[in-house]
Amino acid sequence: MTGTSLPPKRQSAARLTLIILLGLLGLWVIHAFLPVLVWAVVIAVAVDPLVQRAERRFPRPNLVAAAFTLGFALIVLAPIAIGIAQAAREAHDVAIWVKAAQEYGVSPPGWLANLPFSAEATDWWRTNLSDPEAAHHHFETLSHSLLGAQARLLGFGLIHRAVVFGFTLIALFFLIRDRDALAAQFRTASAKLLGPQGERMGQQALASVRGTIDGLVLVGFGFGVVMTIVYFFLGVPHPILLGAVTAIAAMIPFGAPVAFGIAALLLLGQGSPGAAIAVVVIGFAAEFIAGHFVRPALIGSATRLPFFWALVGILGGVETLGLLGLFVGPATMAVLVMLWRELVEDDPAPVA
């Protein structure tokens, strides 16, 4: 018997169905690593201008890709290693203080008298921390909770994060090394699937990602300079060092309040509650202006994205996808706005 083939239309439908099913299966298989791949793409896009300059001087793709991958690993791991070393050096002193607090209690500090509810705060402190038995109970409970958290952190979570970070480095290496071939392949595929519009969508997404990175770096640096000046005039210990930490933290959503919150606690410990409140108020005001006005304006100017939609992309992306949404959100809104302009305008302006 001779087999009968399907009509061409049914063959095309069956082929399209098979491709969709295989694509969905592939996404399901690698869904746990999709954020890692997106992060690698974002980092590769960010360093691409530097990679191009390096390859013009040293035309060795493998060496250049390895150097940039190693540099990114050091940028991430060096602060962690420094923090762990500093924490290890101070752990002994903290242990001695906790032991003394459990045996003799902790007397109320002088700055409590300057707080708005000083009487209630002082009474609570004397009841829970000045009494040796109560202090022993509180510090014992805190020690058990910290040990449990450390055990969970050093267990599966740490191993999982190490594997994810290693996979990110591997993906980043191949993205940097083979970026020209990958870009040509995506350009060909987008031309076949979407026509000329596909390349414009890709250019708009890349411009948005680069604009977001520029906005993060510039806003973080400016925020760090402002807060360094504030730290210096309000008497925060080590204002330059803490200002540099604040600049790095400001590049991460919701990271800046942690940095100037530490500065406020240091001032509070020195008995300066007024200066601590001033640091918090100025910090939140600067963070609000930077996050809701300056950063969206920088991202919008790089992608012709209106201010409102840039803000929606940033906040909505962070709310939905966390830190990764800071890049995916504006890129998505930029592509959608571009498609809308092409739909309603006769001659939309090209992407810069």
Secondary structure as the mmCIF struct_conf table of DSSP 4:
data_model
#
loop_
_struct_conf.conf_type_id
_struct_conf.id
_struct_conf.beg_label_comp_id
_struct_conf.beg_label_asym_id
_struct_conf.beg_label_seq_id
_struct_conf.end_label_comp_id
_struct_conf.end_label_asym_id
_struct_conf.end_label_seq_id
HELX_LH_PP_P HELX_LH_PP_P1 SER A 5 PRO A 7
HELX_RH_AL_P HELX_RH_AL_P1 PRO A 8 VAL A 29
TURN_TY1_P TURN_TY1_P1 ILE A 30 ILE A 30
HELX_RH_3T_P HELX_RH_3T_P1 HIS A 31 PHE A 33
HELX_RH_AL_P HELX_RH_AL_P2 LEU A 34 ARG A 57
BEND BEND1 PHE A 58 PHE A 58
HELX_RH_AL_P HELX_RH_AL_P3 PRO A 61 TYR A 104
HELX_LH_PP_P HELX_LH_PP_P2 SER A 107 PRO A 109
HELX_RH_3T_P HELX_RH_3T_P2 GLY A 110 ASN A 114
BEND BEND2 LEU A 115 LEU A 115
TURN_TY1_P TURN_TY1_P2 PRO A 116 PHE A 117
HELX_RH_AL_P HELX_RH_AL_P4 SER A 118 TRP A 125
HELX_RH_PI_P HELX_RH_PI_P1 ARG A 126 SER A 130
BEND BEND3 ASP A 131 ASP A 131
HELX_RH_AL_P HELX_RH_AL_P5 PRO A 132 ARG A 152
HELX_RH_PI_P HELX_RH_PI_P2 LEU A 153 GLY A 157
HELX_RH_AL_P HELX_RH_AL_P6 LEU A 158 ARG A 177
TURN_TY1_P TURN_TY1_P3 ASP A 178 ASP A 178
HELX_RH_AL_P HELX_RH_AL_P7 ARG A 179 LEU A 194
TURN_TY1_P TURN_TY1_P4 GLY A 195 GLY A 195
HELX_RH_AL_P HELX_RH_AL_P8 PRO A 196 LEU A 234
TURN_TY1_P TURN_TY1_P5 GLY A 235 GLY A 235
BEND BEND4 PRO A 237 HIS A 238
HELX_RH_AL_P HELX_RH_AL_P9 PRO A 239 ALA A 250
TURN_TY1_P TURN_TY1_P6 MET A 251 MET A 251
BEND BEND5 ILE A 252 ILE A 252
TURN_TY1_P TURN_TY1_P7 PRO A 253 GLY A 255
HELX_RH_AL_P HELX_RH_AL_P10 ALA A 256 GLY A 269
TURN_TY1_P TURN_TY1_P8 GLN A 270 GLY A 271
HELX_RH_AL_P HELX_RH_AL_P11 PRO A 273 ILE A 289
HELX_RH_PI_P HELX_RH_PI_P3 ALA A 290 VAL A 294
HELX_RH_AL_P HELX_RH_AL_P12 ARG A 295 THR A 303
TURN_TY1_P TURN_TY1_P9 ARG A 304 ARG A 304
HELX_RH_AL_P HELX_RH_AL_P13 PHE A 307 LEU A 321
HELX_RH_3T_P HELX_RH_3T_P3 GLY A 322 LEU A 324
HELX_RH_AL_P HELX_RH_AL_P14 GLY A 325 VAL A 344
BEND BEND6 ASP A 346 ASP A 347
HELX_LH_PP_P HELX_LH_PP_P3 PRO A 348 VAL A 351
#
